[in-house]
Amino acid sequence: MTLGYAWNLSYETSYAQISTGVRRGTMVGWGFAFGRGFVVLLWSIVWAVVAGIVGGLVIGGSLSSLVSNPTAVTSNPTGFITGFLAASFLGIFLIIFIAVIGLYATIVKVAVDGALSQLEKSGQYNRGSYSTGSQSMGSQPTLVAPAMRKFCANCGNALPGGTAKCSNCGATL
């Protein structure tokens, strides 16, 4: 038996599997999707609280100058108002920036973790069989493109890298 690649698949592989690069049974269920959505919702609340604290500290810092030195306001009201408005705009910008970036990062992390767990569950991915990629890009593993996946020429089973025998039919590769 010889080891085939995605373009040399066995007779059991359908056109849909070849065109999408995905084997049947990999669609996530609604429970899984709502569970991941709930995680994103909770993290968005956390990011909103963190952003509100940072923004409140920036805006509150300018208000504390009013309370600590009220005579400065009466001597230069234009400067105080300008400073307060600048601090307010900076605070609002930080609130929006932290909340949006945090939400996007959460969505990416939850989506990638969910995709990897579903691929593991379906047998199309094994965390130990792929390289970890560049350390500067984080610790998530690098997936092999579906077109380069190895399949058993005898039964069409997806094979992890470096295997000598098919785990499904036992054919020597």
Phi, psi and omega per residue, in radians:
M1 nan 2.532 3.100
T2 -2.015 2.729 -3.131
L3 -1.535 2.205 -3.131
G4 -1.811 2.754 3.030
Y5 -1.774 3.132 -3.032
A6 -1.028 -0.476 -3.140
W7 -1.499 -0.075 3.075
N8 -2.121 0.842 -3.039
L9 -1.365 2.830 3.135
S10 -1.279 3.041 -3.093
Y11 -1.161 -0.274 -3.097
E12 -1.422 -0.138 -3.093
T13 -1.518 2.254 -3.104
S14 -1.519 2.922 3.090
Y15 -1.074 -0.675 3.138
A16 -1.080 -0.658 3.125
Q17 -1.177 -0.680 -3.131
I18 -1.230 -0.797 -3.044
S19 -1.216 -0.599 -3.117
T20 -1.673 -0.320 -3.095
G21 1.323 0.227 -3.090
V22 -2.160 2.385 3.092
R23 -1.516 2.800 -3.105
R24 -1.044 2.667 3.045
G25 1.506 0.284 -3.094
T26 -1.837 0.080 3.114
M27 -1.308 2.367 -3.117
V28 -1.379 2.671 3.113
G29 -1.456 2.888 -3.131
W30 -1.151 -0.620 3.111
G31 -1.066 -0.756 3.101
F32 -1.110 -0.774 -3.121
A33 -1.117 -0.768 3.121
F34 -1.187 -0.595 3.065
G35 -1.073 -0.793 3.100
R36 -1.162 -0.658 3.095
G37 -1.102 -0.661 3.106
F38 -1.154 -0.670 3.084
V39 -1.081 -0.755 3.108
V40 -1.093 -0.732 3.114
L41 -1.052 -0.820 3.132
L42 -1.083 -0.767 3.122
W43 -1.166 -0.562 3.096
S44 -1.154 -0.602 3.067
I45 -1.156 -0.740 3.107
V46 -1.062 -0.809 -3.140
W47 -1.115 -0.641 3.107
A48 -1.130 -0.694 3.111
V49 -1.157 -0.781 3.119
V50 -1.075 -0.786 3.135
A51 -1.100 -0.710 3.109
G52 -1.115 -0.653 3.109
I53 -1.146 -0.822 -3.139
V54 -1.091 -0.824 3.122
G55 -1.098 -0.712 3.109
G56 -1.103 -0.649 3.094
L57 -1.153 -0.700 3.132
V58 -1.163 -0.847 -3.135
I59 -1.206 -0.711 3.127
G60 -1.117 -0.535 3.099
G61 -1.098 -0.657 3.121
S62 -1.294 -0.557 3.089
L63 -1.247 -0.537 3.133
S64 -1.148 -0.466 3.095
S65 -1.178 -0.545 3.083
L66 -1.175 -0.774 -3.097
V67 -1.222 -0.694 -3.072
S68 -1.332 -0.486 -3.101
N69 -2.476 1.355 -3.093
P70 -1.220 -0.363 3.135
T71 -1.253 -0.455 3.110
A72 -1.158 -0.547 3.141
V73 -1.227 -0.731 -3.118
T74 -1.237 -0.532 -3.141
S75 -1.383 -0.519 -3.123
N76 -2.514 1.278 -3.080
P77 -1.165 -0.588 -3.135
T78 -1.136 -0.750 3.129
G79 -1.121 -0.690 3.127
F80 -1.146 -0.802 -3.121
I81 -1.108 -0.733 3.111
T82 -1.082 -0.799 3.125
G83 -1.108 -0.722 3.136
F84 -1.144 -0.743 3.109
L85 -1.115 -0.719 3.116
A86 -1.098 -0.767 3.115
A87 -1.136 -0.659 3.120
S88 -1.136 -0.793 3.110
F89 -1.118 -0.706 3.084
L90 -1.095 -0.751 3.115
G91 -1.086 -0.774 3.124
I92 -1.132 -0.734 3.095
F93 -1.048 -0.793 -3.141
L94 -1.111 -0.685 3.103
I95 -1.040 -0.875 -3.114
I96 -1.151 -0.781 -3.099
F97 -1.076 -0.866 -3.113
I98 -1.128 -0.747 -3.123
A99 -1.147 -0.757 -3.094
V100 -1.236 -0.832 3.130
I101 -1.105 -0.725 3.094
G102 -1.089 -0.716 3.120
L103 -1.146 -0.795 3.113
Y104 -1.071 -0.768 3.118
A105 -1.081 -0.683 3.111
T106 -1.133 -0.760 3.131
I107 -1.074 -0.775 3.134
V108 -1.107 -0.814 -3.111
K109 -1.106 -0.808 -3.129
V110 -1.138 -0.698 3.133
A111 -1.145 -0.781 -3.131
V112 -1.174 -0.784 3.108
D113 -1.067 -0.721 3.119
G114 -1.150 -0.733 3.126
A115 -1.120 -0.760 3.133
L116 -1.127 -0.699 3.136
S117 -1.181 -0.641 3.102
Q118 -1.206 -0.675 3.094
L119 -1.162 -0.653 3.075
E120 -1.119 -0.766 -3.114
K121 -1.108 -0.611 -3.118
S122 -1.465 -0.127 3.129
G123 1.495 0.101 -3.125
Q124 -1.531 -0.078 -3.066
Y125 -2.607 2.414 3.083
N126 -2.310 2.087 -3.062
R127 -0.979 -0.499 -3.100
G128 -1.468 -0.199 -3.022
S129 -1.727 -0.003 3.131
Y130 -2.108 2.751 3.127
S131 -1.249 2.766 -3.116
T132 -1.504 -0.111 3.093
G133 1.372 -2.934 -3.092
S134 -1.294 2.391 3.127
Q135 -1.154 -0.482 -3.138
S136 -1.234 -0.315 -3.130
M137 -1.655 0.134 3.126
G138 1.789 -3.014 -3.026
S139 -1.799 0.085 -3.141
Q140 -1.263 2.440 3.133
P141 -1.180 2.754 3.079
T142 -1.665 2.195 3.133
L143 -1.486 2.550 3.040
V144 -1.414 2.420 3.134
A145 -1.011 2.473 -3.100
P146 -0.985 -0.561 -3.128
A147 -1.179 -0.352 -3.124
M148 -1.759 0.092 3.112
R149 -1.131 2.520 3.115
K150 -1.681 2.431 3.136
F151 -2.265 2.626 3.073
C152 -1.212 2.283 -3.134
A153 -1.256 -0.336 -3.109
N154 -1.450 -0.862 -3.045
C155 -2.067 -0.179 3.116
G156 1.479 0.128 -3.130
N157 -1.188 2.404 3.077
A158 -1.205 2.385 -3.057
L159 -2.089 2.371 3.019
P160 -1.240 2.756 -3.111
G161 -1.095 2.518 3.048
G162 1.415 0.211 -3.138
T163 -1.539 2.532 -3.141
A164 -1.768 -0.374 3.125
K165 -2.302 2.605 3.088
C166 -1.268 2.306 3.136
S167 -1.305 -0.287 -3.112
N168 -1.567 -0.938 -3.053
C169 -1.921 -0.167 3.104
G170 1.415 0.148 -3.133
A171 -1.153 2.445 3.068
T172 -1.363 2.343 -3.064
L173 -1.706 nan nan
